[in-house]
Amino acid sequence: MQTVRVRLHYFRDYKPLLAGWLLFIAGIVIAAYVNDGVGLYTVVKYLVFLLVLVGLVLITPLSAAFLEKSLCVALFISLAPLIFLILFGQLDTIVILGDGRMGWIASLPGVIWKVGACVWPFAVWHCLKRFSFGNGMLALSAVVIMALDGSRTAMLWLVLVWFVLTVIAIATHVNRKPLRVSAGLLLAILLSFCVIQPMLLNRAVDHNVQATSEFKAWVIEQGHRHENRQGREDVSAISPGEDGQGEIRTTAKRFTSTRLINGENGVRLEMLRVGWQQAVNKFPWGGGFGSTRVMDLGVRNNIHMTYLQLLADEGVLAFVGYLIFILFPVYRGLGYIAAKREGFVERFEQLLCPLSVIVLMLFIGCFHPLSNELTEWGVVLTAIALVITHVPHRH
């Protein structure tokens, strides 16, 4: 009980964080009230998230090392089965989208890359500080899982983290030869995207992976679109067999190293246009959670930008509250790290993992809709709890 009371005092310095989350929830409630109850059901889930955060701070003895180990285990559980299934031909559980993005039934493409993105920052730093075979394999594994997924957000995150941490390593002199290690990490990125991912994708296709009905039509549509535009077939196509099931064949254009440049951006731009129009029309309370959607491959999808989605759906209050909740622990953490030059590296390493997880959440918000899944929020809430418990007092 005494420990719980001590930990409860941590929240005294994080009142803006709690106020931001309550403001976020209040925005959802008001948006639902003025829009006939649209999206009101999500309030319960976000209240549960708040209780989870309080529980993590009050009950669980957390540490950055614990979070790092947990993320490493999650990376292994996500990546190892996928590679095993591909190499040994057990392909009935593999999911390959029409543009070459890969995953498996327990960790689908579009999701599987996020664990690699969480691991990448501290894996890079461990390599830059003291390179070893284990650190190198960890960094390579993080890159490979992002390459197999093929998320363009992951590609940008890879380069951004690599560049920032290389600059910090040079400035703090944590290694005599940081540029050599940094070049090796860049080589690992190129190897993963240009060699490992194409090799594994081709092996999967060579085993005649059956196309699922959900994306057959999409593949055909994309193939015809590029044939008409470019005069040649440079994307996936369905080659129907006698049984009518069809099987995937591929060319180099399905490799994820080309998605950053050749990816389809028309729908994303339309999402931004529709989202901004909705935000203006429904200002200041929004149209209700999940109300702003755009047709994408025959499905009505949410706006793929969290901040515009919040303005359009939940209004100004929820938008401001969400930003306070996410940005305040980053502000406190960075202030703690930069408080003084002495001990900078130690404080940086202490908060690198939790802060990078929160910053990743902010970064993902620029290109993806707001998540309400506990599987994703669980990692973010753990990171925030670590900042609260490790930076409890004013500095």
C-alpha positions, 0 to 999 in steps of 0.5 A: 500500500505504501508503494502505491501511495508513493507512485500515486504522487508521480501524477502530481507532476503529470496533471496536464497529461491526465487533463489532456486525456480527459479533454480528449474523451470529453471531445468524443462525448461532445461530438457524439452528442451533437451527431446523434450518438455517433462514436460514443461507444469508443469512450468506454475503450479510451477510459479503459486505456486511462485505467491501464495507464494508472495501473501500470504506474501504480502496480507494475515495476517497470523499467526500460530494460523490461520494455526492450526485452518485451519488444525483442521477444515480440519481434522474434515471435513475429519474424521467426515464424514468417521466415520459417513458413516461407523457407519450409514451404508452409505457405497456407498461413502466409498473407501476401497482398497484391503489392508484395507486402508480406505477413502471416495470419497472426501478424498481418501486413500493415501491422507486423512492421510496427514491432520492428519500428519499436525495436529499431531505435535502441537496436541502432543505439546499441550497435553505435555504442558497442557493436556485437554480433547480437546487436547487429542481428537485432538491428538486422531483424528489425529491418527485415520485418519492416522490409517484408511488410513494405510500409512506406512509413517504416521506410521513412522511420528507418532513415530518420532514426538512423540519421538522428542517432548517428548524429547523436553518437558522433556528438557524444563520442560514444564510439571511436568509429561511429561512421563505420558502424552507421555505414554498416547499418545502412548496408543492412537496410539496403540488403534487407530491402533489395536482397532479402525481401525480394528473395523471400517474396520470390520463394513464396510465389514460386511455391504457388501461394493461392491468392485470397478472394479479398485481393484478387480483384484489387490485383487485377485492377492494379495490373490493368491500370498500370498496363494502360498507363505504361504500356506494359505489365509491371505489377502483380496479376492473377493467372487463373488456373483450371480450377478458377482459383488463380495463383500469384505471379510477380515481377520486380515491381512488387518489391517493397524497395519500390513502394516509396516512389511508385506507391499509389498516393491518389487515395491518400490525397483524396483522404486529406481533401475530404478530411479537411472539408469535413473539419471545416464543415463540422467545426468545432465539434466534429462529425463523430468518431469514425464518420469521415471516410473515403472509398479505398479499394471498395471499402470505406476507410478512415482518414489516414492522418490522425490529426486531421481525422481528430479535427474532422471526427472529434473536433477541436477539444479532442484534437488538443487533448490528444496532442497534450497527452502524447506530447507532454511526456515527450516534453518532460523526457527530453527536458530531463535528458537535456537538463545538463551535459554531465550524465547526458548519455546515461539519461538518454539511454534510460529513456531512449526506448520509451521516448522513441515508442511515443515519438513513433506514435506521433510519427505514425499519426502523420500517415495513419488513422488513430488506433483504438487497439489495446495491442498497440496502445499497450506498448505506448501506455507502457512507454508513457508510464516509464516516463512518468516513473523515471522523470517524476520530479521537476528538474 
